[in-house]
Amino acid sequence: MTKLKIKSGDTVQIIAGDHKGSEGKVLKVLIDKNRAIVEGVNMVKKHTKPSAQSPQGGIVEKEASIHISNLSLLTSKGETTRVGFKMDGDNKVRFSKKSNEVI
């Protein structure tokens, strides 16, 4: 299993692709596919059949996943940074390589 440096709940910026420059919160990380779903980014239209949940059916807009390599974590100041791991006592913590602050 690979260790990803982005978790759900993180604020990220898209650094490559059609949505470059946009920011959002990570809703879900798909570890096996190395992809993440970011809130409000990479919206796709999905055609749904009428069902018990949506009796009307129709076209629903939802977020599609983006590859992890196209995401960069944002610091508390709002700048992009790479992520490292270090030991803080007995705990392994993530830290910003740009500002050296613990995330």
DSSP file (Angstrom, degrees, kcal/mol; ACC not computed):
  #  RESIDUE AA STRUCTURE BP1 BP2  ACC     N-H-->O    O-->H-N    N-H-->O    O-->H-N    TCO  KAPPA ALPHA  PHI   PSI    X-CA   Y-CA   Z-CA
    1    1 A M              0   0    0      0, 0.0     2,-0.2     0, 0.0    31,-0.1   0.000 360.0 360.0 360.0 132.3    0.0    0.0    0.0
    2    2 A T        -     0   0    0     29,-0.1     2,-0.6     1,-0.0    32,-0.1  -0.581 360.0-126.9 -85.9 148.8    1.4    3.4   -0.9
    3    3 A K        -     0   0    0     -2,-0.2     2,-0.3     2,-0.0    -1,-0.0  -0.851  23.9-154.7 -96.4 119.0    1.4    6.3    1.5
    4    4 A L        -     0   0    0     -2,-0.6    27,-0.0     2,-0.1    25,-0.0  -0.674  12.9-147.0 -93.8 149.3   -0.3    9.4    0.1
    5    5 A K  S    S+     0   0    0     -2,-0.3     2,-0.4    78,-0.0    -1,-0.1   0.424  79.3  74.0 -95.4   0.1    0.6   12.8    1.4
    6    6 A I        -     0   0    0     77,-0.0     2,-0.3     4,-0.0    -2,-0.1  -0.956  61.5-173.0-117.2 132.8   -2.9   14.3    0.9
    7    7 A K    >   -     0   0    0     -2,-0.4     3,-1.6     1,-0.0    19,-0.2  -0.772  37.3 -86.0-117.4 164.3   -5.8   13.4    3.2
    8    8 A S  T 3  S+     0   0    0     -2,-0.3    19,-0.2     1,-0.2     3,-0.1  -0.492 115.0  37.2 -69.2 140.4   -9.5   14.2    3.1
    9    9 A G  T 3  S+     0   0    0     17,-2.5    -1,-0.2     1,-0.4    18,-0.1   0.163  87.5 125.8 101.5 -17.0  -10.2   17.5    4.7
   10   10 A D    <   -     0   0    0     -3,-1.6    16,-2.7    15,-0.1     2,-0.6  -0.404  62.0-125.5 -71.8 150.4   -7.0   19.1    3.3
   11   11 A T  E     +A   25   0A   0     63,-0.3    63,-2.4    14,-0.2     2,-0.3  -0.885  39.4 177.9 -95.7 125.8   -7.2   22.3    1.3
   12   12 A V  E     -AB  24  73A   0     12,-2.8    12,-2.1    -2,-0.6     2,-0.4  -0.841  25.5-140.8-128.4 161.8   -5.4   21.9   -2.0
   13   13 A Q  E     -AB  23  72A   0     59,-2.7    59,-2.3    -2,-0.3     2,-0.5  -0.963  24.9-122.5-120.0 141.8   -4.7   23.8   -5.2
   14   14 A I  E     - B   0  71A   0      8,-2.7     7,-3.2    -2,-0.4    57,-0.2  -0.731  27.7-178.8 -84.1 127.0   -4.8   22.2   -8.7
   15   15 A I        +     0   0    0     55,-2.6     2,-0.3    -2,-0.5    56,-0.1   0.469  61.3  27.2-108.3  -4.0   -1.3   22.7  -10.3
   16   16 A A  S    S+     0   0    0     54,-0.8     3,-0.3     3,-0.0    -1,-0.2  -0.993  91.1  33.5-153.8 154.8   -1.9   21.0  -13.7
   17   17 A G  S >  S-     0   0    0     -2,-0.3     3,-1.4     1,-0.2    -3,-0.0  -0.462 102.2 -36.8  99.3-169.8   -4.7   20.3  -16.1
   18   18 A D  T 3  S+     0   0    0      1,-0.3    -1,-0.2    -2,-0.1    24,-0.0   0.779 135.7  47.8 -63.3 -29.9   -7.9   22.1  -17.2
   19   19 A H  T >  S+     0   0    0     -3,-0.3     3,-2.0     3,-0.1    -5,-0.3   0.081  78.9 156.4-103.1  23.1   -8.7   23.3  -13.7
   20   20 A K  T <   +     0   0    0     -3,-1.4    -5,-0.2     1,-0.3     3,-0.1  -0.219  65.0  21.2 -54.8 131.8   -5.2   24.7  -12.9
   21   21 A G  T 3  S+     0   0    0     -7,-3.2    -1,-0.3     1,-0.3     2,-0.1   0.116  91.9 121.5  98.3 -20.7   -5.2   27.4  -10.2
   22   22 A S    <   -     0   0    0     -3,-2.0    -8,-2.7    -8,-0.1    -1,-0.3  -0.472  47.0-152.1 -79.9 151.6   -8.5   26.5   -8.6
   23   23 A E  E     +A   13   0A   0    -10,-0.2     2,-0.3    -2,-0.1   -10,-0.2  -0.813  23.7 143.5-120.9 158.5   -8.6   25.6   -5.0
   24   24 A G  E     -A   12   0A   0    -12,-2.1   -12,-2.8    -2,-0.3     2,-0.4  -0.980  46.2 -83.4-177.5 174.0  -10.9   23.4   -2.9
   25   25 A K  E     -A   11   0A   0     -2,-0.3    14,-3.0   -14,-0.2     2,-0.5  -0.752  43.4-115.5 -95.4 140.2  -11.2   20.9    0.0
   26   26 A V  E     -D   38   0B   0    -16,-2.7   -17,-2.5    -2,-0.4    12,-0.2  -0.634  30.8-178.8 -76.3 121.4  -10.5   17.3   -0.5
   27   27 A L  E     -     0   0B   0     10,-3.0     2,-0.3    -2,-0.5    -1,-0.2   0.855  66.5  -0.4 -86.7 -40.1  -13.8   15.3    0.0
   28   28 A K  E     -D   37   0B   0      9,-1.2     9,-2.9   -21,-0.1     2,-0.5  -0.996  57.8-145.6-153.6 143.8  -12.4   11.8   -0.6
   29   29 A V  E     -D   36   0B   0     -2,-0.3     2,-1.0     7,-0.2     7,-0.2  -0.967   8.6-153.2-114.7 125.9   -9.1   10.1   -1.4
   30   30 A L  E >>> -D   35   0B   0      5,-3.2     5,-1.9    -2,-0.5     4,-0.8  -0.798  15.8-176.2 -97.2  93.3   -9.2    7.0   -3.6
   31   31 A I  G >45S+     0   0    0     -2,-1.0     3,-0.8     1,-0.2    -1,-0.2   0.877  76.6  53.4 -62.9 -43.2   -6.0    5.3   -2.3
   32   32 A D  G 345S+     0   0    0      1,-0.2    -1,-0.2     2,-0.1    -2,-0.1   0.784 117.8  36.9 -66.3 -26.4   -6.0    2.4   -4.7
   33   33 A K  G <45S-     0   0    0     -3,-0.6    -1,-0.2     2,-0.2    -2,-0.2   0.409 104.3-124.5-104.2   0.5   -6.3    4.6   -7.8
   34   34 A N  T <<5S+     0   0    0     -3,-0.8    34,-2.5    -4,-0.8    35,-0.3   0.882  70.7 123.7  56.1  41.8   -4.0    7.5   -6.5
   35   35 A R  E   < -DE  30  67B   0     -5,-1.9    -5,-3.2    32,-0.3     2,-0.3  -0.891  45.0-158.5-131.0 159.8   -6.9   10.0   -7.1
   36   36 A A  E     -DE  29  66B   0     30,-2.9    30,-3.1    -2,-0.3     2,-0.6  -0.974  16.8-132.3-137.4 151.5   -8.8   12.5   -5.0
   37   37 A I  E     -DE  28  65B   0     -9,-2.9   -10,-3.0    -2,-0.3    -9,-1.2  -0.930  25.4-160.9-104.9 120.7  -12.2   14.2   -5.3
   38   38 A V  E >   -D   26   0B   0     -2,-0.6     3,-1.6    26,-0.5   -12,-0.2  -0.861  26.1-105.0-107.9 135.7  -11.9   18.0   -4.7
   39   39 A E  T 3  S-     0   0    0    -14,-3.0   -14,-0.2    -2,-0.4     3,-0.1  -0.352  98.6  -3.0 -62.5 124.0  -15.0   20.0   -3.8
   40   40 A G  T 3  S+     0   0    0      1,-0.2     2,-0.4    -2,-0.1    -1,-0.3   0.535 108.6 108.8  77.1   7.2  -16.3   22.2   -6.7
   41   41 A V  S <  S+     0   0    0     -3,-1.6    23,-0.4     1,-0.2    -3,-0.3  -0.914  73.5  13.1-120.9 145.3  -13.6   21.1   -9.1
   42   42 A N  S    S-     0   0    0     -2,-0.4    22,-2.3     1,-0.2     2,-0.2   0.935  79.4-168.3  60.4  51.0  -13.7   18.9  -12.2
   43   43 A M  E     -F   63   0C   0     -3,-0.2     2,-0.3    20,-0.2    20,-0.2  -0.512   5.6-173.1 -73.9 135.0  -17.6   18.9  -12.3
   44   44 A V  E     -F   62   0C   0     18,-3.1    18,-2.5    -2,-0.2     2,-0.5  -0.924  24.4-121.0-126.5 153.9  -19.1   16.3  -14.7
   45   45 A K  E     -F   61   0C   0     -2,-0.3     2,-0.5    16,-0.2    16,-0.2  -0.839  27.0-165.5 -95.7 126.7  -22.7   15.8  -15.7
   46   46 A K  E     -F   60   0C   0     14,-3.6    14,-3.2    -2,-0.5     2,-0.6  -0.952  14.3-139.1-115.7 126.9  -24.1   12.3  -14.9
   47   47 A H  E     -F   59   0C   0     -2,-0.5     2,-0.4    12,-0.2    12,-0.2  -0.740  24.6-163.5 -85.7 122.5  -27.3   11.1  -16.5
   48   48 A T  E     -F   58   0C   0     10,-3.5    10,-1.7    -2,-0.6     3,-0.1  -0.873  13.9-132.5-113.7 141.2  -29.4    9.2  -13.9
   49   49 A K        -     0   0    0     -2,-0.4     8,-0.3     8,-0.2     5,-0.2  -0.532  43.0 -88.8 -78.8 151.3  -32.3    6.9  -14.5
   50   50 A P        +     0   0    0      0, 0.0     2,-0.2     0, 0.0    -1,-0.1  -0.424  63.3 158.6 -59.7 134.2  -35.4    7.4  -12.4
   51   51 A S        -     0   0    0      3,-2.1     6,-0.1    -2,-0.1    -3,-0.0  -0.793  57.5 -83.6-143.8-174.8  -35.1    5.4   -9.1
   52   52 A A  S    S+     0   0    0     -2,-0.2    -1,-0.0     1,-0.2     0, 0.0   0.888 128.2  46.2 -65.0 -39.0  -36.5    5.3   -5.6
   53   53 A Q  S    S+     0   0    0      1,-0.3    -1,-0.2     2,-0.1     0, 0.0   0.931 129.5  22.5 -71.0 -44.8  -34.0    8.0   -4.5
   54   54 A S        +     0   0    0     -5,-0.2    -3,-2.1     1,-0.1     3,-0.3  -0.811  67.3 178.6-123.6  91.0  -34.6   10.3   -7.5
   55   55 A P  S    S+     0   0    0      0, 0.0    -1,-0.1     0, 0.0    -3,-0.1   0.780  83.1  52.0 -63.5 -25.8  -38.0    9.5   -9.0
   56   56 A Q  S    S-     0   0    0      1,-0.2     2,-0.2    -6,-0.1    -2,-0.0   0.852  87.1-168.0 -77.9 -35.3  -37.6   12.2  -11.6
   57   57 A G        +     0   0    0     -3,-0.3     2,-0.3    -8,-0.3    -8,-0.2  -0.532  26.4 131.2  76.6-151.8  -34.1   11.1  -12.9
   58   58 A G  E     -F   48   0C   0    -10,-1.7   -10,-3.5    -2,-0.2     2,-0.5  -0.698  60.8 -29.0 110.1-158.0  -32.4   13.6  -15.1
   59   59 A I  E     -F   47   0C   0     -2,-0.3     2,-0.4   -12,-0.2   -12,-0.2  -0.896  52.7-168.9-109.0 124.9  -28.9   15.1  -15.2
   60   60 A V  E     -F   46   0C   0    -14,-3.2   -14,-3.6    -2,-0.5     2,-0.5  -0.924  13.9-141.7-114.6 135.1  -26.9   15.5  -12.0
   61   61 A E  E     +F   45   0C   0     -2,-0.4     2,-0.3   -16,-0.2   -16,-0.2  -0.840  33.6 158.6 -94.8 130.0  -23.6   17.5  -11.7
   62   62 A K  E     -F   44   0C   0    -18,-2.5   -18,-3.1    -2,-0.5     2,-0.3  -0.951  42.5 -91.2-145.1 165.1  -21.0   15.9   -9.4
   63   63 A E  E     -F   43   0C   0     -2,-0.3     2,-0.3   -20,-0.2   -20,-0.2  -0.567  33.7-152.3 -80.1 138.2  -17.3   16.1   -8.8
   64   64 A A        -     0   0    0    -22,-2.3   -26,-0.5   -23,-0.4   -23,-0.1  -0.708  29.8 -93.4-102.0 161.7  -15.0   13.7  -10.7
   65   65 A S  E     -E   37   0B   0     -2,-0.3     2,-0.3   -28,-0.2   -28,-0.2  -0.346  31.9-153.8 -77.5 156.4  -11.7   12.5   -9.3
   66   66 A I  E     -E   36   0B   0    -30,-3.1   -30,-2.9    -2,-0.1     2,-0.1  -0.957  29.3-100.0-126.4 144.5   -8.3   14.2  -10.1
   67   67 A H  E >   -E   35   0B   0     -2,-0.3     3,-1.8   -32,-0.2   -32,-0.3  -0.398  27.6-126.0 -67.3 141.5   -4.9   12.5  -10.0
   68   68 A I  G >  S+     0   0    0    -34,-2.5     3,-1.9     1,-0.3    -1,-0.1   0.813 106.8  65.2 -56.9 -34.2   -2.9   13.2   -6.8
   69   69 A S  G 3  S+     0   0    0    -35,-0.3    -1,-0.3     1,-0.3   -34,-0.1   0.707  96.7  57.2 -65.9 -18.5    0.1   14.4   -8.8
   70   70 A N  G <  S+     0   0    0     -3,-1.8   -55,-2.6   -55,-0.1   -54,-0.8   0.351  96.4  81.7 -92.1   5.8   -2.0   17.3  -10.0
   71   71 A L  E <   -B   14   0A   0     -3,-1.9     2,-0.4   -57,-0.2   -57,-0.2  -0.872  55.7-169.3-114.0 145.1   -2.7   18.5   -6.5
   72   72 A S  E     -B   13   0A   0    -59,-2.3   -59,-2.7    -2,-0.4    10,-0.1  -1.000  26.3-118.5-132.4 133.7   -0.6   20.6   -4.1
   73   73 A L  E     -BC  12  81A   0      8,-0.7     8,-2.0    -2,-0.4     2,-0.4  -0.377  24.6-136.1 -69.2 144.4   -1.3   21.2   -0.5
   74   74 A L  E     - C   0  80A   0    -63,-2.4   -63,-0.3     6,-0.2     6,-0.2  -0.849  12.6-136.5-102.9 139.6   -1.9   24.7    0.7
   75   75 A T    >   -     0   0    0      4,-2.5     3,-1.4    -2,-0.4    -1,-0.0  -0.219  37.3 -93.0 -79.9 178.4   -0.4   26.1    3.9
   76   76 A S  T 3  S+     0   0    0      1,-0.3    -1,-0.1     2,-0.1    -2,-0.0   0.765 129.3  55.4 -65.0 -24.1   -2.3   28.2    6.5
   77   77 A K  T 3  S-     0   0    0      2,-0.1    -1,-0.3     0, 0.0    -3,-0.0   0.540 121.5-109.0 -84.9  -7.6   -1.0   31.3    4.6
   78   78 A G  S <  S+     0   0    0     -3,-1.4     2,-0.3     1,-0.3    -2,-0.1   0.670  74.9 129.1  91.0  18.3   -2.5   30.0    1.4
   79   79 A E        -     0   0    0      1,-0.0    -4,-2.5   -66,-0.0    -1,-0.3  -0.818  61.5-107.5-106.6 150.1    0.8   29.1   -0.5
   80   80 A T  E     +C   74   0A   0     -2,-0.3     2,-0.3    -6,-0.2    -6,-0.2  -0.404  44.2 172.1 -73.3 149.0    1.5   25.7   -2.1
   81   81 A T  E     -C   73   0A   0     -8,-2.0    -8,-0.7    -2,-0.1     2,-0.2  -0.985  32.6-115.0-151.5 157.9    3.9   23.4   -0.5
   82   82 A R        -     0   0    0     -2,-0.3    15,-2.5   -10,-0.1    16,-0.4  -0.595  36.2-124.3 -89.1 162.1    5.4   19.9   -0.6
   83   83 A V  E     +G   96   0D   0     -2,-0.2     2,-0.3    13,-0.2    13,-0.2  -0.886  27.5 178.2-114.9 137.9    4.7   17.6    2.3
   84   84 A G  E     -G   95   0D   0     11,-2.5    11,-2.6    -2,-0.4     2,-0.4  -0.846  21.3-129.4-127.2 168.7    7.2   15.7    4.4
   85   85 A F  E     +G   94   0D   0     -2,-0.3     2,-0.3     9,-0.2     9,-0.2  -0.943  29.4 164.2-118.2 141.9    7.0   13.4    7.4
   86   86 A K  E     -G   93   0D   0      7,-2.3     7,-3.0    -2,-0.4     2,-0.5  -0.977  39.2-101.9-149.2 162.9    8.9   13.7   10.6
   87   87 A M  E     -G   92   0D   0     -2,-0.3     2,-0.6     5,-0.2     5,-0.2  -0.751  24.7-170.3 -89.6 128.7    8.8   12.3   14.1
   88   88 A D  E >  S-G   91   0D   0      3,-3.9     3,-1.6    -2,-0.5     2,-0.6  -0.826  70.2 -57.9-115.9  87.8    7.3   14.6   16.8
   89   89 A G  T 3  S-     0   0    0     -2,-0.6    -2,-0.0     1,-0.3     0, 0.0  -0.682 121.1 -19.5  73.2-117.8    8.1   12.7   20.0
   90   90 A D  T 3  S+     0   0    0     -2,-0.6     2,-0.3    -3,-0.1    -1,-0.3   0.508 124.0  88.7 -96.6  -6.9    6.4    9.4   19.5
   91   91 A N  E <  S-G   88   0D   0     -3,-1.6    -3,-3.9     1,-0.0     2,-0.6  -0.732  70.3-137.4 -99.7 140.5    4.0   10.6   16.7
   92   92 A K  E     -G   87   0D   0     -2,-0.3     2,-0.3    -5,-0.2    -5,-0.2  -0.849  34.1-176.7 -90.4 122.3    4.7   10.7   13.0
   93   93 A V  E     -G   86   0D   0     -7,-3.0    -7,-2.3    -2,-0.6     2,-0.3  -0.858  26.4-122.0-123.1 155.0    3.4   14.0   11.7
   94   94 A R  E     -G   85   0D   0     -2,-0.3     9,-2.5    -9,-0.2     2,-0.3  -0.730  33.6-174.2 -89.0 143.1    3.1   15.7    8.3
   95   95 A F  E     -GH  84 102D   0    -11,-2.6   -11,-2.5    -2,-0.3     2,-0.4  -0.978  29.5-107.7-139.4 155.8    4.9   19.0    7.8
   96   96 A S  E  >  -G   83   0D   0      5,-2.8     4,-1.9    -2,-0.3   -13,-0.2  -0.665  19.1-154.5 -80.0 126.1    5.1   21.8    5.2
   97   97 A K  T  4 S+     0   0    0    -15,-2.5    -1,-0.1    -2,-0.4   -14,-0.1   0.734  92.6  52.9 -74.0 -20.4    8.5   21.7    3.5
   98   98 A K  T  4 S+     0   0    0    -16,-0.4    -1,-0.2     1,-0.1   -17,-0.1   0.930 128.4  14.2 -79.4 -47.1    8.2   25.4    2.6
   99   99 A S  T  4 S-     0   0    0      2,-0.1    -2,-0.2     0, 0.0    -1,-0.1   0.482  92.6-130.5-108.8  -5.1    7.4   26.8    6.1
  100  100 A N     <  +     0   0    0     -4,-1.9     2,-0.3     1,-0.2    -3,-0.1   0.663  58.1 143.3  64.7  17.5    8.4   23.8    8.2
  101  101 A E        -     0   0    0     -5,-0.1    -5,-2.8     1,-0.1     2,-0.3  -0.648  56.7-110.0 -90.2 148.0    5.0   24.0   10.1
  102  102 A V  B      H   95   0D   0     -2,-0.3    -7,-0.3    -7,-0.2    -1,-0.1  -0.567 360.0 360.0 -75.9 134.3    3.2   20.9   11.2
  103  103 A I              0   0    0     -9,-2.5    -8,-0.2    -2,-0.3    -1,-0.1   0.434 360.0 360.0 -90.1 360.0    0.0   20.3    9.3
